[in-house]
């Protein structure tokens, strides 16, 4: 089901000028619409004015017929509520692209693994000769890559899906359902409902690919009108599953896990979603095999920074959700010193307990959530809280202590923070860079005698 294209010039308000808002404003101008932009944080003289966009400080006073709001603006923001009360529809960038660009959308969501799977599908389709750029919640914004005739491989967050009332992807992929963004959605149920918007409009003409091992997703598949294909870690009834170390597709062996460019059980499940998506788009088994094995991952996500003196330093700064951290802890060579903390998003700690007890020899907390996290984790393993307010200094102290902890035994220092970065860093990339710098310094000390010894017990705090 596709909403008719807006083929006549219209009046549009873009509310929020981050990556998404700026990209959709540019698309709107290419489509010859009149555009007003509003962003309380954007500086005057924004370069969009050169494109003919009109910056306004009074969004409720514009003559716009429709508002395209950035994902970071809550659905119930007072201005958006007032606009809707006035009869102005408020939608998101992805919805606008779906309505106005004659392109196919493959939509991918889930609590963990979205970016890797999106990039992987885009890679596999591109390898097979398709025009299949990745966009959406992953950089770049979808509006920046949307063009007629393309297959838009689109990562979709719950924030974006809240504003997609008519979106009907040709293939909808939901990888898993965990807990995230409770500060925005208020409850797990509301968060899951936002994710479920991806499949609301599916018909028998579309395909829903889902994690068959996830009970809520199984229920959604049973109720869906779409063609449903499940993937599973072990169930041979699924359309794609793992049989030992072999990826099975439609009942036949496709490829050995060792041939993939990524390791870890979570990436094997992502790979199953990738091969099913490619199959749904009609790729041959040979093209699917080539696409799934030639992908080497997304930079900055669960990557080995360096190794020195028997100590590995692994950075997974984007692991801010329970499922992501669970996957990181399971994939990381033990013994582990786990670095955790930042701005709490309501993530659950309970499911991590078995892995922490089994594999983590020390947990080091930092940032606003580091204290509460380590208080809870102290029942499972040795913990330390770094109470330094400056992010760079706190990361340096945490990594130094972690390296000293593993000096005699060897092991892995893992940054998998389970929280957002905004209390101490501008974003998760900045947090990752701070970890990498600290790891380089600690590595030199491991290779050279004389590293300052930091001794601490569970209750000890660096201030």
C-alpha positions as CSV (number, residue, x, y, z in Angstrom):
1,X,0.0,0.0,0.0
2,X,1.6,3.3,-1.1
3,X,0.1,6.7,-0.3
4,X,-0.2,8.8,-3.5
5,X,2.9,10.9,-4.2
6,X,2.7,14.6,-3.3
7,X,3.1,15.8,-6.8
8,X,2.1,19.4,-6.3
9,X,4.2,22.0,-4.5
10,X,3.2,22.1,-0.9
11,X,4.1,24.1,2.3
12,X,6.2,22.0,4.7
13,X,7.6,22.7,8.2
14,X,10.8,20.8,9.1
15,X,11.0,20.7,12.9
16,X,14.5,19.9,14.0
17,X,17.6,20.3,11.9
18,X,19.9,17.5,12.9
19,X,21.1,14.9,10.3
20,X,17.6,13.8,9.5
21,X,16.0,17.2,9.4
22,X,18.7,18.8,7.3
23,X,18.5,16.0,4.8
24,X,14.8,16.0,4.4
25,X,14.8,19.8,4.0
26,X,17.2,19.4,1.1
27,X,15.0,16.7,-0.4
28,X,11.9,19.0,0.0
29,X,13.6,21.8,-1.9
30,X,14.6,19.4,-4.7
31,X,11.0,18.5,-4.9
32,X,10.1,22.2,-5.2
33,X,8.1,22.5,-1.9
34,X,8.1,25.7,0.2
35,X,10.0,24.9,3.3
36,X,10.2,26.5,6.8
37,X,12.7,25.1,9.3
38,X,12.8,25.3,13.0
39,X,15.4,24.2,15.5
40,X,15.9,25.8,18.9
41,X,19.6,24.8,18.9
42,X,20.4,25.7,15.3
43,X,22.4,28.9,14.7
44,X,21.0,31.8,12.7
45,X,22.2,31.9,9.1
46,X,22.0,28.1,8.6
47,X,23.2,27.2,5.2
48,X,19.8,25.8,4.3
49,X,18.7,29.4,3.6
50,X,20.8,29.3,0.4
51,X,18.5,26.5,-0.8
52,X,15.5,28.7,-0.3
53,X,14.4,27.3,3.1
54,X,13.0,29.9,5.5
55,X,14.2,29.7,9.1
56,X,11.6,30.5,11.7
57,X,11.6,31.0,15.4
58,X,7.8,30.7,15.5
59,X,6.9,27.2,14.1
60,X,3.2,27.6,15.0
61,X,2.9,30.7,12.9
62,X,4.0,29.1,9.6
63,X,1.4,28.4,6.9
64,X,2.6,24.8,6.6
65,X,0.2,22.0,5.7
66,X,2.4,19.2,7.0
67,X,5.3,19.0,9.5
68,X,8.2,16.6,9.1
69,X,9.7,16.3,12.7
70,X,13.1,15.0,13.6
71,X,13.3,11.6,15.4
72,X,14.7,13.3,18.5
73,X,11.7,15.5,19.0
74,X,9.1,13.6,21.2
75,X,5.8,12.8,19.6
76,X,4.0,14.6,22.4
77,X,6.2,17.8,22.2
78,X,3.9,20.8,22.9
79,X,4.5,22.4,19.5
80,X,3.7,19.1,17.6
81,X,0.6,18.6,19.7
82,X,-0.5,22.2,18.9
83,X,0.2,21.6,15.2
84,X,-1.9,18.5,15.1
85,X,-4.7,20.3,16.9
86,X,-4.6,22.8,14.1
87,X,-4.9,20.0,11.5
88,X,-1.2,19.9,10.5
89,X,-0.1,16.3,10.1
90,X,3.2,15.5,11.8
91,X,5.2,12.8,10.2
92,X,8.9,11.8,10.0
93,X,11.6,11.8,7.4
94,X,11.2,8.1,6.5
95,X,7.5,8.5,6.0
96,X,8.0,11.5,3.7
97,X,10.5,9.5,1.6
98,X,8.1,6.6,1.4
99,X,5.3,8.9,0.2
100,X,7.2,10.9,-2.3
101,X,10.1,9.0,-3.7
102,X,9.3,6.1,-6.1
103,X,11.7,3.7,-4.4
104,X,11.4,0.4,-2.6
105,X,12.1,0.3,1.2
106,X,13.6,-2.7,3.1
107,X,12.9,-1.8,6.7
108,X,15.1,-3.2,9.5
109,X,14.6,-2.7,13.2
110,X,15.2,-4.4,16.6
111,X,16.8,-3.7,19.9
112,X,20.2,-4.8,18.9
113,X,22.0,-5.5,15.6
114,X,20.2,-3.0,13.4
115,X,23.1,-1.1,12.0
116,X,25.3,-4.2,11.2
117,X,22.3,-6.0,9.6
118,X,21.4,-2.9,7.6
119,X,24.9,-2.4,6.3
120,X,25.2,-6.2,5.6
121,X,22.0,-6.3,3.5
122,X,23.0,-3.2,1.6
123,X,26.5,-4.7,0.9
124,X,25.0,-8.0,-0.3
125,X,22.5,-6.4,-2.6
126,X,25.1,-4.0,-3.9
127,X,27.5,-6.9,-4.6
128,X,24.8,-8.4,-6.6
129,X,24.5,-5.3,-8.8
130,X,21.6,-3.5,-7.1
131,X,21.3,0.2,-6.3
132,X,20.7,-0.5,-2.6
133,X,22.1,2.3,-0.4
134,X,21.8,2.1,3.4
135,X,20.2,5.0,5.3
136,X,17.8,6.0,8.0
137,X,18.9,5.7,11.6
138,X,22.3,4.7,10.3
139,X,24.4,7.5,8.7
140,X,23.5,8.8,6.1
141,X,19.9,9.9,6.6
142,X,17.5,8.2,4.3
143,X,16.5,11.4,2.5
144,X,20.1,11.9,1.6
145,X,20.3,8.7,-0.4
146,X,16.7,8.4,-1.6
147,X,16.3,8.3,-5.4
148,X,13.7,6.8,-7.7
149,X,14.3,3.2,-8.6
150,X,16.5,2.4,-5.7
151,X,16.1,-0.2,-3.0
152,X,16.5,1.7,0.2
153,X,17.9,-0.5,3.0
154,X,16.6,1.4,6.0
155,X,17.6,1.1,9.6
156,X,14.6,2.2,11.7
157,X,14.6,3.3,15.3
158,X,11.5,3.3,17.5
159,X,11.6,7.1,17.4
160,X,11.4,7.0,13.6
161,X,8.7,4.4,13.5
162,X,6.4,6.5,15.8
163,X,6.1,8.8,12.8
164,X,5.5,6.3,10.0
165,X,1.7,5.8,9.9
166,X,1.5,4.5,6.3
167,X,5.0,3.0,5.8
168,X,4.8,-0.4,4.1
169,X,8.2,-1.9,3.4
170,X,8.5,-4.6,0.8
171,X,10.5,-6.6,3.3
172,X,10.2,-5.9,7.1
173,X,12.9,-7.3,9.4
174,X,12.7,-7.4,13.2
175,X,15.8,-8.8,14.7
176,X,14.8,-9.0,18.4
177,X,12.8,-7.2,21.1
178,X,14.5,-6.1,24.3
179,X,14.4,-3.1,26.5
180,X,15.5,0.4,25.5
181,X,14.5,4.0,25.5
182,X,12.2,3.8,28.5
183,X,13.1,7.4,29.2
184,X,11.2,8.3,26.0
185,X,8.5,5.6,25.7
186,X,7.8,5.1,29.4
187,X,7.3,1.3,29.3
188,X,8.6,-1.8,27.6
189,X,5.1,-2.3,26.1
190,X,5.1,1.2,24.5
191,X,8.6,0.7,23.2
192,X,7.7,-2.7,21.6
193,X,4.5,-1.1,20.1
194,X,6.6,1.5,18.4
195,X,8.8,-1.2,16.9
196,X,5.7,-3.0,15.8
197,X,4.7,-0.1,13.6
198,X,7.1,-1.5,11.0
199,X,4.7,-4.4,10.2
200,X,1.3,-2.7,10.8
201,X,0.5,-2.1,7.2
202,X,1.9,-5.3,5.7
203,X,-0.3,-7.4,3.3
204,X,0.2,-10.7,1.5
205,X,2.4,-8.9,-1.0
206,X,5.1,-8.2,1.5
207,X,7.5,-10.3,3.6
208,X,8.0,-10.2,7.4
209,X,11.3,-11.7,8.5
210,X,11.6,-12.2,12.2
211,X,13.5,-13.9,15.0
212,X,11.6,-17.1,15.6
213,X,13.3,-17.6,19.0
214,X,11.7,-14.4,20.3
215,X,8.2,-15.2,21.7
216,X,6.6,-11.8,21.1
217,X,7.8,-11.8,17.5
218,X,6.4,-15.3,16.9
219,X,3.0,-14.0,18.1
220,X,3.3,-11.0,15.7
221,X,4.2,-13.3,12.8
222,X,1.2,-15.6,13.5
223,X,-1.1,-12.5,13.4
224,X,0.5,-10.9,10.3
225,X,-1.1,-10.9,6.9
226,X,2.4,-10.9,5.2
227,X,4.5,-13.9,4.1
228,X,6.4,-14.7,7.3
229,X,9.9,-16.2,7.3
230,X,11.6,-16.9,10.7
231,X,15.2,-17.4,11.6
232,X,16.5,-19.3,14.5
233,X,19.6,-20.3,16.4
234,X,18.6,-24.0,16.2
235,X,15.0,-24.7,15.1
236,X,15.0,-26.6,11.8
237,X,11.5,-25.5,11.2
238,X,12.7,-22.0,10.5
239,X,13.4,-20.7,7.0
240,X,17.0,-20.0,8.1
241,X,18.7,-21.6,11.1
242,X,22.0,-22.7,12.5
243,X,22.9,-26.4,12.2
244,X,26.1,-26.6,14.2
245,X,28.5,-24.3,12.4
246,X,26.5,-24.1,9.2
247,X,23.9,-21.5,8.1
248,X,20.9,-23.3,6.6
249,X,18.6,-21.5,4.2
250,X,15.3,-22.9,3.1
251,X,16.3,-26.4,4.3
252,X,19.7,-26.6,2.6
253,X,23.2,-25.7,3.8
254,X,24.3,-22.3,2.5
255,X,27.7,-21.5,4.1
256,X,29.9,-22.4,7.1
257,X,30.1,-19.9,9.9
258,X,33.9,-19.8,9.6
259,X,33.6,-18.3,6.1
260,X,31.9,-15.1,7.5
261,X,33.9,-12.0,8.1
262,X,32.3,-11.5,11.5
263,X,32.4,-13.8,14.5
264,X,30.2,-14.2,17.6
265,X,26.8,-15.9,17.9
266,X,25.0,-12.6,17.7
267,X,26.5,-12.0,14.3
268,X,25.5,-15.4,13.1
269,X,21.9,-14.5,13.9
270,X,22.3,-11.2,12.0
271,X,23.7,-13.2,9.1
272,X,20.5,-15.4,9.1
273,X,18.4,-12.3,8.8
274,X,20.6,-11.0,6.0
275,X,20.4,-14.2,3.9
276,X,16.6,-14.3,4.4
277,X,16.2,-10.7,3.3
278,X,18.3,-11.3,0.2
279,X,16.3,-14.4,-0.6
280,X,13.1,-12.5,-0.2
281,X,14.5,-10.0,-2.8
282,X,15.2,-12.8,-5.2
283,X,18.9,-13.2,-5.1
284,X,20.4,-16.6,-6.1
285,X,22.0,-18.8,-3.4
286,X,25.4,-18.0,-5.0
287,X,24.8,-14.2,-4.8
288,X,23.7,-14.5,-1.2
289,X,26.7,-16.6,-0.3
290,X,29.0,-14.1,-1.9
291,X,27.3,-11.1,-0.2
292,X,27.2,-12.6,3.3
293,X,30.8,-13.8,3.3
294,X,32.5,-10.7,1.8
295,X,31.1,-8.3,4.4
296,X,33.7,-7.4,7.1
297,X,31.6,-5.4,9.6
298,X,30.8,-1.8,10.6
299,X,33.8,0.3,11.9
300,X,33.5,1.2,15.5
301,X,31.2,-1.7,16.6
302,X,32.7,-4.4,18.7
303,X,36.2,-4.0,17.4
304,X,39.6,-5.0,18.7
305,X,41.6,-1.8,19.3
306,X,44.9,-3.4,20.1
307,X,46.6,-6.1,22.2
308,X,49.7,-5.7,24.4
309,X,51.2,-7.8,27.2
310,X,48.5,-10.4,26.9
311,X,45.7,-7.8,27.3
312,X,43.2,-7.1,24.6
313,X,41.3,-3.8,24.4
314,X,37.9,-4.1,22.8
315,X,35.7,-1.1,22.0
316,X,31.9,-1.4,21.7
317,X,30.9,2.1,22.7
318,X,27.6,1.7,20.8
319,X,26.5,-1.2,23.1
320,X,24.0,0.8,25.1
321,X,21.3,-1.9,25.3
322,X,21.0,-5.1,27.3
323,X,21.0,-7.4,24.3
324,X,24.0,-5.7,22.7
325,X,26.0,-5.9,26.0
326,X,24.9,-9.5,26.4
327,X,26.3,-10.3,23.0
328,X,29.5,-8.5,23.7
329,X,30.1,-10.3,27.0
330,X,29.4,-13.6,25.4
331,X,31.8,-13.0,22.4
332,X,34.7,-11.5,24.4
333,X,37.6,-13.8,25.5
334,X,37.6,-14.1,29.3
335,X,38.7,-13.0,31.8
336,X,37.0,-9.7,31.2
337,X,37.3,-6.3,32.9
338,X,34.0,-4.6,31.9
339,X,33.7,-0.8,31.6
340,X,30.2,0.3,32.1
341,X,28.4,3.6,32.6
342,X,27.1,6.9,31.1
343,X,23.6,8.3,30.9
344,X,21.1,5.6,31.9
345,X,18.5,4.7,29.3
346,X,16.6,2.3,31.5
347,X,18.5,-0.8,30.5
348,X,18.0,-4.1,32.4
349,X,21.0,-5.5,34.3
350,X,19.3,-8.8,35.4
351,X,19.8,-10.8,32.2
352,X,23.5,-10.1,32.3
353,X,24.1,-11.7,35.7
354,X,25.1,-15.2,34.5
355,X,27.6,-13.9,32.0
356,X,29.1,-11.4,34.6
357,X,29.5,-14.1,37.2
358,X,31.1,-16.5,34.8
359,X,33.3,-14.2,32.7
360,X,33.9,-10.8,34.4
361,X,36.6,-10.5,37.0
362,X,36.0,-6.8,37.6
363,X,33.4,-4.2,36.6
364,X,34.5,-0.6,36.5
365,X,31.8,2.1,36.4
366,X,32.1,5.7,35.2
367,X,29.7,8.5,34.5
368,X,26.2,9.2,35.9
369,X,25.0,5.6,35.7
370,X,28.4,4.0,36.8
371,X,27.7,4.3,40.5
372,X,24.2,2.7,40.5
373,X,25.3,0.0,38.0
374,X,28.4,-1.0,40.0
375,X,26.3,-1.1,43.3
376,X,24.1,-3.7,41.7
377,X,26.8,-5.6,39.9
378,X,28.9,-5.8,43.2
379,X,26.8,-8.8,44.1
380,X,28.1,-10.7,41.1
381,X,31.8,-9.7,40.8
382,X,34.4,-7.2,42.1
383,X,33.5,-3.6,41.2
384,X,35.0,-0.1,41.2
385,X,33.4,3.2,40.5
386,X,35.4,6.0,38.9
387,X,33.8,9.2,40.2
388,X,35.7,11.7,38.0
389,X,33.4,14.1,36.3
390,X,35.5,14.8,33.2
391,X,34.8,12.1,30.6
392,X,38.3,11.9,29.2
393,X,40.0,11.7,32.6
394,X,37.4,9.2,33.9
395,X,38.0,6.9,30.8
396,X,41.7,7.2,31.3
397,X,41.5,6.2,34.9
398,X,39.1,3.3,34.1
399,X,41.3,1.8,31.4
400,X,44.4,2.2,33.4
401,X,42.9,0.3,36.3
402,X,41.5,-2.3,34.0
403,X,44.9,-2.9,32.4
404,X,46.6,-3.3,35.8
405,X,43.9,-5.7,36.9
406,X,44.8,-8.0,34.0
407,X,48.6,-7.5,34.1
408,X,49.4,-10.9,35.6
409,X,46.7,-13.0,34.0
410,X,46.0,-11.4,30.7
411,X,42.5,-11.0,29.4
412,X,40.2,-8.4,27.8
413,X,39.3,-4.8,28.7
414,X,35.8,-4.4,27.2
415,X,34.0,-1.1,26.8
416,X,30.3,-2.0,26.5
417,X,28.7,0.8,28.5
418,X,25.0,-0.1,28.7
419,X,24.2,3.6,28.7
420,X,24.2,6.7,26.4
421,X,27.2,8.9,26.3
422,X,25.7,12.4,26.7
423,X,26.6,12.9,30.4
424,X,30.3,13.1,29.6
425,X,30.8,12.9,25.8
426,X,29.2,14.5,22.8
427,X,28.3,11.1,21.4
428,X,29.3,7.4,21.4
429,X,32.0,8.1,18.8
430,X,33.7,10.6,21.2
431,X,33.5,8.0,24.0
432,X,35.1,5.4,21.7
433,X,37.9,7.8,20.8
434,X,38.6,8.4,24.5
435,X,38.7,4.7,25.1
436,X,41.1,4.2,22.2
437,X,43.5,6.9,23.4
438,X,43.4,5.5,26.9
439,X,44.1,2.0,25.6
440,X,47.1,3.2,23.6
441,X,48.6,4.7,26.8
442,X,47.8,1.7,28.9
443,X,49.3,-0.6,26.3
444,X,52.6,1.2,26.3
445,X,52.7,0.8,30.1
446,X,52.0,-2.9,29.8
447,X,54.9,-3.4,27.5
448,X,57.2,-1.2,29.7
449,X,57.6,-1.9,33.4
450,X,56.6,0.9,35.7
451,X,52.8,1.2,35.3
452,X,51.5,2.9,38.4
453,X,49.7,0.3,40.4
454,X,46.1,1.2,41.3
455,X,44.7,-0.9,44.1
456,X,41.0,-0.9,44.9
457,X,38.3,-2.9,46.5
458,X,34.6,-3.0,45.7
459,X,33.7,0.1,47.7
460,X,36.7,2.2,46.6
461,X,36.0,5.3,44.4
462,X,38.3,7.5,42.4
463,X,37.3,11.1,42.9
